[in-house]
Amino acid sequence: MRYPSFWQRRGPLAWLLWPFSRLVCLEASRRRRRARPASLACPLIVVGNITVGGTGKTPIVIALVEALRRAGWQPGVVSRGVGVKVGIEPLDLAEAQGAAVCGDEPWLIRQRTGAAVVVHPRRRQAAKQLLARYPEVDVIVSDDGLQHHRLARDIEWVVVDGRRGLGNGLCLPAGPLREPATTLAEVNAVLVNGGPVESLPAQAVAATRVYRSDFRLTSVFDLFDGQESPAGYLAGREVLALAGIGNPERFFAMLEADGARLEGVSLDDHAAPTRAHAEELLGDGRPVIITEKDAVKWPVAPSRPGQVLVARGGIDLPPDLVESTLNRLSALARR
């Protein structure tokens, strides 16, 4: 879903849609309040958001999986698989042939972490399949699913885009919120990705610890031959930057901060360029730089070394957030 500009302010159109927005807020609150999901055989951490549009959840999921593994846990991941039809049975990515059948985000998580990943729109079904196939898994991370209340969860992280914040603070369709901002006060942690924590209304997070996280560029690698260059490689270079993510402007800003001189090309979230589009971009003569999420679905198109570059990066989770999460998991394991 595109993020219209009127969601950032309370103008005439937002107020015109406010009655519908109020209904969405009330229904979302009712579902959260009445949720009675059956618990799973191990703890589950949801990494989600309360807004429409990309907030940077996937790199946080990757960082969380890696942090859990370093602490001695055996994490597995469940995901919805946006933009693909999975079928009746959950899809184990160990048996998948690429992002086209399972979705770009779960495929990237699998590629980066090597963790067991199972995809299905009904995440509880995916979680049960995950535990049946991988009995060694002792904690599950759900990529998104905050509003999927049939899925039991023990820890909730909400990721907020630091540039957009909560927009105008209204629920759909008048604003970007999937549920009221007051939900933030009920979750275990709020991560403001790429912006100051002060961008959130204090009353919405009064009972919650708020953290800042920043996605940083660590290297650039060549999609053709895998050759990797350190951060700073783009400084002074003219490039075409393509992003099919929820918030392309965040990606473009990161590249510009690294010194690139770029022209940005935005696609819808999860969209992939056609072969014809890719060939048109490559014919420009400038290198094309894409996100890792776009790299897993880049079409087969004639190219040579140096033409298609992939920005690789990551997020360093706040140490005190990792510590509090591990303490919570240990307490759950002792029950």
KAQUIBEL-V735913 format. One record per residue. N is the residue number from 0. BURIAL is b if it has 16 or more other ideal C-beta (glycine too) atoms within 10 Angstrom, else e. D_CENTER is the distance of its C-alpha to the mean C-alpha in Angstrom with 2 decimals. Layout:
# KAQUIBEL-V735913
n->(N:N)
burial->(BURIAL:BURIAL)
d_center->(D_CENTER:D_CENTER)
This chain:
# KAQUIBEL-V735913
n->(0:1:2:3:4:5:6:7:8:9:10:11:12:13:14:15:16:17:18:19:20:21:22:23:24:25:26:27:28:29:30:31:32:33:34:35:36:37:38:39:40:41:42:43:44:45:46:47:48:49:50:51:52:53:54:55:56:57:58:59:60:61:62:63:64:65:66:67:68:69:70:71:72:73:74:75:76:77:78:79:80:81:82:83:84:85:86:87:88:89:90:91:92:93:94:95:96:97:98:99:100:101:102:103:104:105:106:107:108:109:110:111:112:113:114:115:116:117:118:119:120:121:122:123:124:125:126:127:128:129:130:131:132:133:134:135:136:137:138:139:140:141:142:143:144:145:146:147:148:149:150:151:152:153:154:155:156:157:158:159:160:161:162:163:164:165:166:167:168:169:170:171:172:173:174:175:176:177:178:179:180:181:182:183:184:185:186:187:188:189:190:191:192:193:194:195:196:197:198:199:200:201:202:203:204:205:206:207:208:209:210:211:212:213:214:215:216:217:218:219:220:221:222:223:224:225:226:227:228:229:230:231:232:233:234:235:236:237:238:239:240:241:242:243:244:245:246:247:248:249:250:251:252:253:254:255:256:257:258:259:260:261:262:263:264:265:266:267:268:269:270:271:272:273:274:275:276:277:278:279:280:281:282:283:284:285:286:287:288:289:290:291:292:293:294:295:296:297:298:299:300:301:302:303:304:305:306:307:308:309:310:311:312:313:314:315:316:317:318:319:320:321:322:323:324:325:326:327:328:329:330:331:332:333:334)
burial->(e:e:b:e:e:b:b:b:e:b:e:e:e:b:e:e:b:b:e:e:b:e:e:b:b:e:e:b:e:e:e:e:e:e:e:e:e:e:e:b:e:b:b:b:b:b:b:b:b:b:b:b:b:b:b:b:b:b:b:b:b:b:b:b:b:b:b:b:e:e:e:e:b:e:b:b:b:b:b:b:b:e:b:b:e:b:e:e:e:b:b:b:b:e:e:b:e:e:b:e:b:b:b:b:b:b:b:b:b:b:e:b:b:e:b:b:b:b:b:b:e:e:b:b:b:b:b:b:b:b:b:e:e:b:e:e:b:b:b:b:b:b:b:b:b:b:b:b:b:e:b:b:b:b:b:b:b:b:b:b:b:b:e:b:b:b:b:b:b:b:b:b:b:b:b:b:b:b:b:b:b:b:b:b:e:e:b:b:b:b:b:b:b:b:b:e:e:e:b:b:e:e:e:b:b:e:e:b:e:b:b:b:b:e:b:e:b:e:e:b:b:b:b:e:e:e:e:e:e:e:b:e:b:b:e:e:b:e:b:b:b:b:b:b:b:b:b:b:b:b:b:b:e:b:b:e:e:b:e:b:e:b:e:b:b:b:e:e:b:b:e:b:b:e:e:e:e:b:e:e:b:b:e:e:e:b:b:b:b:b:b:b:b:b:b:b:b:b:e:e:b:e:b:e:e:e:b:b:b:b:b:b:b:b:b:e:b:e:e:e:b:b:e:e:b:b:e:e:b:e:e:e:e:e:e)
d_center->(14.40:15.66:15.75:19.54:21.21:23.18:20.23:20.67:24.25:26.59:28.85:31.18:28.72:26.40:29.51:30.77:27.69:27.71:29.66:27.05:24.33:26.45:26.64:22.88:22.66:25.58:24.34:20.91:22.93:25.36:22.90:21.40:24.97:26.42:23.83:25.77:23.68:25.53:24.40:23.36:25.25:22.81:20.42:16.89:14.02:11.42:8.14:7.69:8.69:12.10:11.75:11.40:9.51:6.49:6.13:4.27:2.54:3.35:6.43:7.07:7.31:9.44:11.38:12.04:13.34:15.49:16.79:17.78:19.53:21.40:22.62:24.11:21.80:20.96:17.36:16.18:12.94:12.81:10.58:11.77:11.86:11.36:14.37:16.52:19.41:19.39:22.81:24.50:23.72:20.34:19.48:19.58:17.86:20.92:22.77:20.48:21.68:18.60:15.39:17.69:18.43:15.25:12.33:10.71:7.46:9.82:12.44:10.79:10.11:13.73:15.04:13.87:14.80:17.39:16.47:17.54:14.92:16.12:14.83:16.42:15.96:17.97:15.90:19.08:20.80:18.15:18.54:22.31:22.33:20.31:22.87:25.75:24.96:23.89:26.13:25.40:21.87:22.36:18.92:16.01:12.32:10.63:7.06:7.20:10.96:12.10:14.56:15.59:18.58:20.39:18.12:19.74:17.78:19.38:16.81:14.20:11.74:10.51:8.32:10.29:10.46:13.73:15.29:15.14:15.30:16.18:18.01:21.42:20.63:21.53:20.05:19.75:21.62:23.07:19.87:16.07:16.04:15.47:17.68:19.94:19.00:21.31:18.76:17.40:20.81:20.47:17.38:17.71:15.61:13.87:11.99:12.70:10.66:13.29:16.06:18.79:18.55:21.54:19.53:19.12:22.24:24.08:25.14:21.65:20.86:24.44:24.04:20.71:20.01:17.84:16.43:15.42:12.89:13.11:11.56:14.86:16.30:18.24:19.84:20.31:21.43:23.46:22.11:25.80:27.17:24.40:26.25:24.20:24.98:24.08:22.23:24.81:25.71:24.70:26.94:29.40:28.28:27.95:25.00:23.26:19.52:17.59:13.97:12.65:9.29:8.75:10.54:12.84:15.08:12.96:13.20:16.86:17.64:16.53:18.82:21.57:21.45:22.10:25.12:24.29:26.19:24.03:23.99:20.58:19.98:17.21:16.27:14.59:10.92:11.21:14.83:16.87:20.05:23.27:25.71:27.94:25.33:24.45:28.19:28.70:26.17:27.76:31.18:30.57:31.45:28.73:26.06:22.78:19.68:16.30:12.79:12.31:10.11:13.25:15.60:15.14:16.48:18.92:22.25:25.39:27.32:30.19:29.15:30.60:29.41:27.86:26.85:23.18:21.26:17.73:16.09:14.97:13.57:12.05:11.85:14.89:14.35:17.31:20.11:21.30:18.01:18.05:21.75:21.56:18.98:21.29:24.27:22.89:22.26:25.79:27.26:25.75:27.11:30.56:30.89)
